[in-house]
Amino acid sequence: MKKTRIKITHQIDKTVHHFLVVDPKNLTSAEVKRICDKMNVTALFVNGRMYGNL
């Protein structure tokens, strides 16, 4: 399965993070957890959608 590279900028410290995901328009819960853990956040806003790692 081909993965797409996405870029997320941390809202507070402005650091830029790059991640490989299957579908940038619909992140899986595993992808959300991995990204949140790596960025040390509890929520993501990607392509107009809010994701939470609860």
PQR file of N, CA, C, O and H, with PARSE charges and radii, in Angstrom:
ATOM      1  N   MET A   1       0.846  -1.173   0.000 -0.4000 1.5000
ATOM      2  CA  MET A   1       0.000   0.000   0.000 -0.0000 2.0000
ATOM      3  C   MET A   1       0.899   1.247   0.000  0.5500 1.7000
ATOM      4  O   MET A   1       1.814   1.360   0.816 -0.5500 1.4000
ATOM      5  N   LYS A   2       0.633   2.163  -0.907 -0.4000 1.5000
ATOM      6  CA  LYS A   2       1.429   3.377  -1.034 -0.0000 2.0000
ATOM      7  C   LYS A   2       1.084   4.363   0.076  0.5500 1.7000
ATOM      8  O   LYS A   2      -0.087   4.601   0.371 -0.5500 1.4000
ATOM      9  H   LYS A   2      -0.110   2.072  -1.570  0.4000 1.0000
ATOM     10  N   LYS A   3       2.117   4.930   0.683 -0.4000 1.5000
ATOM     11  CA  LYS A   3       1.908   5.913   1.751 -0.0000 2.0000
ATOM     12  C   LYS A   3       2.229   7.306   1.228  0.5500 1.7000
ATOM     13  O   LYS A   3       3.049   7.481   0.327 -0.5500 1.4000
ATOM     14  H   LYS A   3       3.069   4.736   0.443  0.4000 1.0000
ATOM     15  N   THR A   4       1.568   8.279   1.810 -0.4000 1.5000
ATOM     16  CA  THR A   4       1.741   9.677   1.447 -0.0000 2.0000
ATOM     17  C   THR A   4       2.411  10.410   2.589  0.5500 1.7000
ATOM     18  O   THR A   4       2.108  10.168   3.757 -0.5500 1.4000
ATOM     19  H   THR A   4       0.901   8.137   2.542  0.4000 1.0000
ATOM     20  N   ARG A   5       3.314  11.300   2.254 -0.4000 1.5000
ATOM     21  CA  ARG A   5       4.020  12.084   3.263 -0.0000 2.0000
ATOM     22  C   ARG A   5       3.210  13.350   3.560  0.5500 1.7000
ATOM     23  O   ARG A   5       2.851  14.100   2.652 -0.5500 1.4000
ATOM     24  H   ARG A   5       3.560  11.497   1.305  0.4000 1.0000
ATOM     25  N   ILE A   6       2.928  13.571   4.850 -0.4000 1.5000
ATOM     26  CA  ILE A   6       2.237  14.796   5.252 -0.0000 2.0000
ATOM     27  C   ILE A   6       3.163  15.632   6.124  0.5500 1.7000
ATOM     28  O   ILE A   6       4.083  15.113   6.756 -0.5500 1.4000
ATOM     29  H   ILE A   6       3.219  12.962   5.588  0.4000 1.0000
ATOM     30  N   LYS A   7       2.906  16.921   6.147 -0.4000 1.5000
ATOM     31  CA  LYS A   7       3.689  17.849   6.959 -0.0000 2.0000
ATOM     32  C   LYS A   7       2.742  18.515   7.943  0.5500 1.7000
ATOM     33  O   LYS A   7       1.702  19.045   7.552 -0.5500 1.4000
ATOM     34  H   LYS A   7       2.158  17.342   5.633  0.4000 1.0000
ATOM     35  N   ILE A   8       3.107  18.487   9.231 -0.4000 1.5000
ATOM     36  CA  ILE A   8       2.303  19.108  10.274 -0.0000 2.0000
ATOM     37  C   ILE A   8       3.191  20.082  11.034  0.5500 1.7000
ATOM     38  O   ILE A   8       4.284  19.723  11.471 -0.5500 1.4000
ATOM     39  H   ILE A   8       3.952  18.057   9.548  0.4000 1.0000
ATOM     40  N   THR A   9       2.720  21.314  11.192 -0.4000 1.5000
ATOM     41  CA  THR A   9       3.446  22.319  11.960 -0.0000 2.0000
ATOM     42  C   THR A   9       2.809  22.441  13.338  0.5500 1.7000
ATOM     43  O   THR A   9       1.604  22.661  13.460 -0.5500 1.4000
ATOM     44  H   THR A   9       1.831  21.605  10.837  0.4000 1.0000
ATOM     45  N   HIS A  10       3.626  22.298  14.367 -0.4000 1.5000
ATOM     46  CA  HIS A  10       3.145  22.411  15.744 -0.0000 2.0000
ATOM     47  C   HIS A  10       2.670  23.846  15.963  0.5500 1.7000
ATOM     48  O   HIS A  10       3.400  24.795  15.677 -0.5500 1.4000
ATOM     49  H   HIS A  10       4.605  22.119  14.268  0.4000 1.0000
ATOM     50  N   GLN A  11       1.465  24.000  16.463 -0.4000 1.5000
ATOM     51  CA  GLN A  11       0.841  25.313  16.590 -0.0000 2.0000
ATOM     52  C   GLN A  11       1.571  26.233  17.568  0.5500 1.7000
ATOM     53  O   GLN A  11       1.612  27.444  17.351 -0.5500 1.4000
ATOM     54  H   GLN A  11       0.872  23.229  16.696  0.4000 1.0000
ATOM     55  N   ILE A  12       2.140  25.693  18.622 -0.4000 1.5000
ATOM     56  CA  ILE A  12       2.766  26.535  19.643 -0.0000 2.0000
ATOM     57  C   ILE A  12       4.241  26.796  19.350  0.5500 1.7000
ATOM     58  O   ILE A  12       4.669  27.948  19.289 -0.5500 1.4000
ATOM     59  H   ILE A  12       2.106  24.709  18.798  0.4000 1.0000
ATOM     60  N   ASP A  13       5.022  25.721  19.167 -0.4000 1.5000
ATOM     61  CA  ASP A  13       6.463  25.937  18.997 -0.0000 2.0000
ATOM     62  C   ASP A  13       6.917  26.026  17.536  0.5500 1.7000
ATOM     63  O   ASP A  13       8.100  26.228  17.263 -0.5500 1.4000
ATOM     64  H   ASP A  13       4.674  24.785  19.217  0.4000 1.0000
ATOM     65  N   LYS A  14       5.975  25.875  16.601 -0.4000 1.5000
ATOM     66  CA  LYS A  14       6.212  26.059  15.157 -0.0000 2.0000
ATOM     67  C   LYS A  14       7.207  25.067  14.558  0.5500 1.7000
ATOM     68  O   LYS A  14       7.717  25.301  13.462 -0.5500 1.4000
ATOM     69  H   LYS A  14       5.014  25.710  16.823  0.4000 1.0000
ATOM     70  N   THR A  15       7.493  23.964  15.252 -0.4000 1.5000
ATOM     71  CA  THR A  15       8.345  22.942  14.654 -0.0000 2.0000
ATOM     72  C   THR A  15       7.564  22.207  13.573  0.5500 1.7000
ATOM     73  O   THR A  15       6.350  22.033  13.685 -0.5500 1.4000
ATOM     74  H   THR A  15       7.079  23.774  16.143  0.4000 1.0000
ATOM     75  N   VAL A  16       8.261  21.778  12.532 -0.4000 1.5000
ATOM     76  CA  VAL A  16       7.634  21.083  11.408 -0.0000 2.0000
ATOM     77  C   VAL A  16       7.950  19.598  11.522  0.5500 1.7000
ATOM     78  O   VAL A  16       9.102  19.214  11.721 -0.5500 1.4000
ATOM     79  H   VAL A  16       9.247  21.919  12.441  0.4000 1.0000
ATOM     80  N   HIS A  17       6.921  18.767  11.395 -0.4000 1.5000
ATOM     81  CA  HIS A  17       7.056  17.318  11.493 -0.0000 2.0000
ATOM     82  C   HIS A  17       6.524  16.696  10.208  0.5500 1.7000
ATOM     83  O   HIS A  17       5.541  17.176   9.643 -0.5500 1.4000
ATOM     84  H   HIS A  17       5.985  19.080  11.234  0.4000 1.0000
ATOM     85  N   HIS A  18       7.170  15.632   9.749 -0.4000 1.5000
ATOM     86  CA  HIS A  18       6.750  14.910   8.550 -0.0000 2.0000
ATOM     87  C   HIS A  18       6.410  13.475   8.942  0.5500 1.7000
ATOM     88  O   HIS A  18       7.129  12.842   9.714 -0.5500 1.4000
ATOM     89  H   HIS A  18       7.968  15.242  10.208  0.4000 1.0000
ATOM     90  N   PHE A  19       5.299  12.971   8.395 -0.4000 1.5000
ATOM     91  CA  PHE A  19       4.854  11.617   8.702 -0.0000 2.0000
ATOM     92  C   PHE A  19       4.354  10.934   7.437  0.5500 1.7000
ATOM     93  O   PHE A  19       3.848  11.592   6.527 -0.5500 1.4000
ATOM     94  H   PHE A  19       4.714  13.485   7.767  0.4000 1.0000
ATOM     95  N   LEU A  20       4.497   9.616   7.381 -0.4000 1.5000
ATOM     96  CA  LEU A  20       3.936   8.819   6.296 -0.0000 2.0000
ATOM     97  C   LEU A  20       2.604   8.240   6.758  0.5500 1.7000
ATOM     98  O   LEU A  20       2.524   7.622   7.820 -0.5500 1.4000
ATOM     99  H   LEU A  20       4.908   9.082   8.120  0.4000 1.0000
ATOM    100  N   VAL A  21       1.555   8.445   5.952 -0.4000 1.5000
ATOM    101  CA  VAL A  21       0.217   7.940   6.262 -0.0000 2.0000
ATOM    102  C   VAL A  21      -0.387   7.306   5.020  0.5500 1.7000
ATOM    103  O   VAL A  21       0.033   7.596   3.900 -0.5500 1.4000
ATOM    104  H   VAL A  21       1.620   8.947   5.090  0.4000 1.0000
ATOM    105  N   VAL A  22      -1.369   6.443   5.221 -0.4000 1.5000
ATOM    106  CA  VAL A  22      -2.025   5.768   4.105 -0.0000 2.0000
ATOM    107  C   VAL A  22      -2.933   6.733   3.349  0.5500 1.7000
ATOM    108  O   VAL A  22      -2.863   6.824   2.124 -0.5500 1.4000
ATOM    109  H   VAL A  22      -1.709   6.208   6.131  0.4000 1.0000
ATOM    110  N   ASP A  23      -3.787   7.453   4.078 -0.4000 1.5000
ATOM    111  CA  ASP A  23      -4.732   8.385   3.454 -0.0000 2.0000
ATOM    112  C   ASP A  23      -4.764   9.675   4.266  0.5500 1.7000
ATOM    113  O   ASP A  23      -5.339   9.702   5.354 -0.5500 1.4000
ATOM    114  H   ASP A  23      -3.844   7.379   5.074  0.4000 1.0000
ATOM    115  N   PRO A  24      -4.152  10.752   3.751 -0.5600 1.5000
ATOM    116  CA  PRO A  24      -4.098  11.996   4.524  0.2800 2.0000
ATOM    117  C   PRO A  24      -5.468  12.617   4.792  0.5500 1.7000
ATOM    118  O   PRO A  24      -5.589  13.475   5.666 -0.5500 1.4000
ATOM    119  N   LYS A  25      -6.490  12.206   4.067 -0.4000 1.5000
ATOM    120  CA  LYS A  25      -7.835  12.738   4.275 -0.0000 2.0000
ATOM    121  C   LYS A  25      -8.597  11.977   5.341  0.5500 1.7000
ATOM    122  O   LYS A  25      -9.664  12.414   5.774 -0.5500 1.4000
ATOM    123  H   LYS A  25      -6.392  11.508   3.357  0.4000 1.0000
ATOM    124  N   ASN A  26      -8.058  10.833   5.774 -0.4000 1.5000
ATOM    125  CA  ASN A  26      -8.738  10.002   6.771 -0.0000 2.0000
ATOM    126  C   ASN A  26      -7.696   9.182   7.536  0.5500 1.7000
ATOM    127  O   ASN A  26      -7.425   8.033   7.185 -0.5500 1.4000
ATOM    128  H   ASN A  26      -7.191  10.478   5.422  0.4000 1.0000
ATOM    129  N   LEU A  27      -7.118   9.770   8.574 -0.4000 1.5000
ATOM    130  CA  LEU A  27      -6.085   9.096   9.349 -0.0000 2.0000
ATOM    131  C   LEU A  27      -6.677   7.967  10.181  0.5500 1.7000
ATOM    132  O   LEU A  27      -7.788   8.080  10.699 -0.5500 1.4000
ATOM    133  H   LEU A  27      -7.338  10.703   8.859  0.4000 1.0000
ATOM    134  N   THR A  28      -5.926   6.881  10.303 -0.4000 1.5000
ATOM    135  CA  THR A  28      -6.361   5.781  11.162 -0.0000 2.0000
ATOM    136  C   THR A  28      -6.068   6.129  12.610  0.5500 1.7000
ATOM    137  O   THR A  28      -5.283   7.036  12.886 -0.5500 1.4000
ATOM    138  H   THR A  28      -5.024   6.789   9.882  0.4000 1.0000
ATOM    139  N   SER A  29      -6.691   5.419  13.532 -0.4000 1.5000
ATOM    140  CA  SER A  29      -6.450   5.684  14.952 -0.0000 2.0000
ATOM    141  C   SER A  29      -4.995   5.391  15.316  0.5500 1.7000
ATOM    142  O   SER A  29      -4.429   6.079  16.165 -0.5500 1.4000
ATOM    143  H   SER A  29      -7.329   4.682  13.308  0.4000 1.0000
ATOM    144  N   ALA A  30      -4.383   4.391  14.695 -0.4000 1.5000
ATOM    145  CA  ALA A  30      -2.972   4.080  14.955 -0.0000 2.0000
ATOM    146  C   ALA A  30      -2.074   5.217  14.472  0.5500 1.7000
ATOM    147  O   ALA A  30      -1.105   5.568  15.145 -0.5500 1.4000
ATOM    148  H   ALA A  30      -4.843   3.832  14.006  0.4000 1.0000
ATOM    149  N   GLU A  31      -2.387   5.793  13.317 -0.4000 1.5000
ATOM    150  CA  GLU A  31      -1.615   6.922  12.797 -0.0000 2.0000
ATOM    151  C   GLU A  31      -1.753   8.137  13.711  0.5500 1.7000
ATOM    152  O   GLU A  31      -0.769   8.820  13.994 -0.5500 1.4000
ATOM    153  H   GLU A  31      -3.175   5.509  12.771  0.4000 1.0000
ATOM    154  N   VAL A  32      -2.965   8.403  14.168 -0.4000 1.5000
ATOM    155  CA  VAL A  32      -3.209   9.539  15.066 -0.0000 2.0000
ATOM    156  C   VAL A  32      -2.427   9.351  16.359  0.5500 1.7000
ATOM    157  O   VAL A  32      -1.785  10.290  16.832 -0.5500 1.4000
ATOM    158  H   VAL A  32      -3.764   7.849  13.938  0.4000 1.0000
ATOM    159  N   LYS A  33      -2.470   8.159  16.934 -0.4000 1.5000
ATOM    160  CA  LYS A  33      -1.741   7.891  18.178 -0.0000 2.0000
ATOM    161  C   LYS A  33      -0.242   8.081  17.969  0.5500 1.7000
ATOM    162  O   LYS A  33       0.421   8.714  18.791 -0.5500 1.4000
ATOM    163  H   LYS A  33      -2.991   7.397  16.549  0.4000 1.0000
ATOM    164  N   ARG A  34       0.295   7.542  16.885 -0.4000 1.5000
ATOM    165  CA  ARG A  34       1.735   7.650  16.603 -0.0000 2.0000
ATOM    166  C   ARG A  34       2.156   9.107  16.433  0.5500 1.7000
ATOM    167  O   ARG A  34       3.180   9.528  16.973 -0.5500 1.4000
ATOM    168  H   ARG A  34      -0.244   7.028  16.218  0.4000 1.0000
ATOM    169  N   ILE A  35       1.368   9.876  15.683 -0.4000 1.5000
ATOM    170  CA  ILE A  35       1.693  11.284  15.430 -0.0000 2.0000
ATOM    171  C   ILE A  35       1.582  12.094  16.724  0.5500 1.7000
ATOM    172  O   ILE A  35       2.468  12.889  17.035 -0.5500 1.4000
ATOM    173  H   ILE A  35       0.537   9.534  15.244  0.4000 1.0000
ATOM    174  N   CYS A  36       0.504  11.895  17.474 -0.4000 1.5000
ATOM    175  CA  CYS A  36       0.322  12.620  18.736 -0.0000 2.0000
ATOM    176  C   CYS A  36       1.450  12.314  19.709  0.5500 1.7000
ATOM    177  O   CYS A  36       1.969  13.220  20.361 -0.5500 1.4000
ATOM    178  H   CYS A  36      -0.216  11.248  17.222  0.4000 1.0000
ATOM    179  N   ASP A  37       1.833  11.052  19.814 -0.4000 1.5000
ATOM    180  CA  ASP A  37       2.924  10.675  20.712 -0.0000 2.0000
ATOM    181  C   ASP A  37       4.231  11.326  20.276  0.5500 1.7000
ATOM    182  O   ASP A  37       4.976  11.843  21.108 -0.5500 1.4000
ATOM    183  H   ASP A  37       1.412  10.316  19.285  0.4000 1.0000
ATOM    184  N   LYS A  38       4.508  11.302  18.990 -0.4000 1.5000
ATOM    185  CA  LYS A  38       5.757  11.873  18.470 -0.0000 2.0000
ATOM    186  C   LYS A  38       5.818  13.390  18.671  0.5500 1.7000
ATOM    187  O   LYS A  38       6.878  13.937  18.972 -0.5500 1.4000
ATOM    188  H   LYS A  38       3.902  10.882  18.314  0.4000 1.0000
ATOM    189  N   MET A  39       4.669  14.069  18.502 -0.4000 1.5000
ATOM    190  CA  MET A  39       4.629  15.527  18.626 -0.0000 2.0000
ATOM    191  C   MET A  39       4.325  15.982  20.052  0.5500 1.7000
ATOM    192  O   MET A  39       4.382  17.175  20.352 -0.5500 1.4000
ATOM    193  H   MET A  39       3.808  13.625  18.257  0.4000 1.0000
ATOM    194  N   ASN A  40       4.001  15.032  20.930 -0.4000 1.5000
ATOM    195  CA  ASN A  40       3.654  15.326  22.323 -0.0000 2.0000
ATOM    196  C   ASN A  40       2.429  16.249  22.414  0.5500 1.7000
ATOM    197  O   ASN A  40       2.443  17.256  23.121 -0.5500 1.4000
ATOM    198  H   ASN A  40       3.954  14.063  20.686  0.4000 1.0000
ATOM    199  N   VAL A  41       1.374  15.879  21.683 -0.4000 1.5000
ATOM    200  CA  VAL A  41       0.111  16.622  21.683 -0.0000 2.0000
ATOM    201  C   VAL A  41      -1.037  15.642  21.920  0.5500 1.7000
ATOM    202  O   VAL A  41      -0.842  14.428  21.882 -0.5500 1.4000
ATOM    203  H   VAL A  41       1.363  15.061  21.108  0.4000 1.0000
ATOM    204  N   THR A  42      -2.240  16.178  22.166 -0.4000 1.5000
ATOM    205  CA  THR A  42      -3.405  15.308  22.371 -0.0000 2.0000
ATOM    206  C   THR A  42      -4.410  15.405  21.239  0.5500 1.7000
ATOM    207  O   THR A  42      -5.358  14.621  21.189 -0.5500 1.4000
ATOM    208  H   THR A  42      -2.399  17.165  22.197  0.4000 1.0000
ATOM    209  N   ALA A  43      -4.221  16.364  20.316 -0.4000 1.5000
ATOM    210  CA  ALA A  43      -5.150  16.517  19.200 -0.0000 2.0000
ATOM    211  C   ALA A  43      -4.405  17.026  17.971  0.5500 1.7000
ATOM    212  O   ALA A  43      -3.376  17.693  18.076 -0.5500 1.4000
ATOM    213  H   ALA A  43      -3.452  17.001  20.356  0.4000 1.0000
ATOM    214  N   LEU A  44      -4.955  16.693  16.803 -0.4000 1.5000
ATOM    215  CA  LEU A  44      -4.378  17.107  15.524 -0.0000 2.0000
ATOM    216  C   LEU A  44      -5.447  17.751  14.669  0.5500 1.7000
ATOM    217  O   LEU A  44      -6.618  17.379  14.745 -0.5500 1.4000
ATOM    218  H   LEU A  44      -5.791  16.151  16.718  0.4000 1.0000
ATOM    219  N   PHE A  45      -5.056  18.702  13.868 -0.4000 1.5000
ATOM    220  CA  PHE A  45      -5.941  19.290  12.867 -0.0000 2.0000
ATOM    221  C   PHE A  45      -5.242  19.093  11.529  0.5500 1.7000
ATOM    222  O   PHE A  45      -4.265  19.777  11.225 -0.5500 1.4000
ATOM    223  H   PHE A  45      -4.105  19.004  13.807  0.4000 1.0000
ATOM    224  N   VAL A  46      -5.756  18.143  10.721 -0.4000 1.5000
ATOM    225  CA  VAL A  46      -5.115  17.770   9.457 -0.0000 2.0000
ATOM    226  C   VAL A  46      -6.145  17.828   8.337  0.5500 1.7000
ATOM    227  O   VAL A  46      -7.206  17.209   8.423 -0.5500 1.4000
ATOM    228  H   VAL A  46      -6.550  17.588  10.969  0.4000 1.0000
ATOM    229  N   ASN A  47      -5.826  18.570   7.293 -0.4000 1.5000
ATOM    230  CA  ASN A  47      -6.713  18.681   6.125 -0.0000 2.0000
ATOM    231  C   ASN A  47      -8.151  19.016   6.513  0.5500 1.7000
ATOM    232  O   ASN A  47      -9.095  18.434   5.980 -0.5500 1.4000
ATOM    233  H   ASN A  47      -4.964  19.072   7.223  0.4000 1.0000
ATOM    234  N   GLY A  48      -8.310  19.946   7.433 -0.4000 1.5000
ATOM    235  CA  GLY A  48      -9.637  20.401   7.826 -0.0000 2.0000
ATOM    236  C   GLY A  48     -10.378  19.490   8.783  0.5500 1.7000
ATOM    237  O   GLY A  48     -11.550  19.732   9.069 -0.5500 1.4000
ATOM    238  H   GLY A  48      -7.542  20.419   7.866  0.4000 1.0000
ATOM    239  N   ARG A  49      -9.728  18.446   9.288 -0.4000 1.5000
ATOM    240  CA  ARG A  49     -10.371  17.526  10.220 -0.0000 2.0000
ATOM    241  C   ARG A  49      -9.631  17.512  11.547  0.5500 1.7000
ATOM    242  O   ARG A  49      -8.405  17.609  11.590 -0.5500 1.4000
ATOM    243  H   ARG A  49      -8.776  18.250   9.056  0.4000 1.0000
ATOM    244  N   MET A  50     -10.383  17.391  12.614 -0.4000 1.5000
ATOM    245  CA  MET A  50      -9.821  17.315  13.961 -0.0000 2.0000
ATOM    246  C   MET A  50      -9.741  15.855  14.380  0.5500 1.7000
ATOM    247  O   MET A  50     -10.705  15.103  14.240 -0.5500 1.4000
ATOM    248  H   MET A  50     -11.379  17.312  12.579  0.4000 1.0000
ATOM    249  N   TYR A  51      -8.581  15.462  14.895 -0.4000 1.5000
ATOM    250  CA  TYR A  51      -8.369  14.106  15.399 -0.0000 2.0000
ATOM    251  C   TYR A  51      -7.892  14.203  16.834  0.5500 1.7000
ATOM    252  O   TYR A  51      -7.132  15.111  17.172 -0.5500 1.4000
ATOM    253  H   TYR A  51      -7.797  16.073  15.009  0.4000 1.0000
ATOM    254  N   GLY A  52      -8.320  13.294  17.673 -0.4000 1.5000
ATOM    255  CA  GLY A  52      -7.891  13.301  19.072 -0.0000 2.0000
ATOM    256  C   GLY A  52      -7.272  11.979  19.458  0.5500 1.7000
ATOM    257  O   GLY A  52      -7.657  10.928  18.947 -0.5500 1.4000
ATOM    258  H   GLY A  52      -8.937  12.556  17.398  0.4000 1.0000
ATOM    259  N   ASN A  53      -6.318  12.034  20.352 -0.4000 1.5000
ATOM    260  CA  ASN A  53      -5.656  10.842  20.875 -0.0000 2.0000
ATOM    261  C   ASN A  53      -6.047  10.695  22.335  0.5500 1.7000
ATOM    262  O   ASN A  53      -5.320  11.129  23.229 -0.5500 1.4000
ATOM    263  H   ASN A  53      -6.005  12.888  20.767  0.4000 1.0000
ATOM    264  N   LEU A  54      -7.189  10.088  22.571 -0.4000 1.5000
ATOM    265  CA  LEU A  54      -7.698   9.969  23.947 -0.0000 2.0000
ATOM    266  C   LEU A  54      -7.478   8.593  24.508  0.5500 1.7000
ATOM    267  O   LEU A  54      -7.847   8.325  25.651 -0.5500 1.4000
ATOM    268  H   LEU A  54      -7.780   9.736  21.845  0.4000 1.0000
TER
END
